Amino acid sequence: MLIAAKSVHAYVRASDAREWAPGAGRPRIVAGSQAFIIGNGEIGSYAGAMLRGIGVRVHHVSRNSGSDWRTLLPSTDWLVLACPLTDDTRGLVGVFELQDLKPGAWVVNVARGGVLDESAIAKVLDSGKRLGAVLDTFEVEPLPGWSPLWERGSVIVLPHDTWRASGAGVRQGEDVLEQLRRYRSGQPLRRMANATAGY
């Protein structure tokens, strides 16, 4: 969201072309904007806490919310997808939902590719609607060269590897050891999958 809000992608493209580009893209103030996060698990909750910390108004919805979340779209600046891919969430956001978003809104998908209809992004952009997308995951990975999402100024394509960092392997090992410690001491395990829910 911060990359999109400050048009970092536009500055990088201008830099690669050796262009001095003050005001590249449309930088915006994040504080006071409204984010709508679909998914209230560990990732969605953490994202919400971080966004509140920089002054963003945050709304959450999950499968247990029971509300018509689509009514929030016209006032949404940032639609963040952080839910699991299940039969209920496949194709959850498509053309109609994207068209209902506030003009200039951004979609941030850190969920799974199937939650968002990728072809809908291209259709809505081609219709002339002002919309941006930060996409960290796709239905087919790597994203094929023929995808209509490439080479669009308002689409940021990430290769689903933002988890990589120096020390990430050590942290994963520590998580495994913590789970083993909990198992051996009879404590509840963390991050357990629910076969009924599908995640």
Buried (B, 14 or more C-beta within 10 A) or exposed (E): BEBBBBBBBBBEBBEEEEEEEEEBBBEEEBEEBBBBBBBBEEBBBEBBEEBEEEEBBBBBBBBEEEEEBEEBBEEBBBBBBBBBBBEEBBEBBBBEBBBBBBEEBBBBBBBBBBBBBBBBBBBBBEEEBEBBBBBBBBBEEEBEEEBBBEEBEBBBBBEBEEEEEEEEEEEEEEEEEEBEEEEEEEEEEEEEEEEEEEB
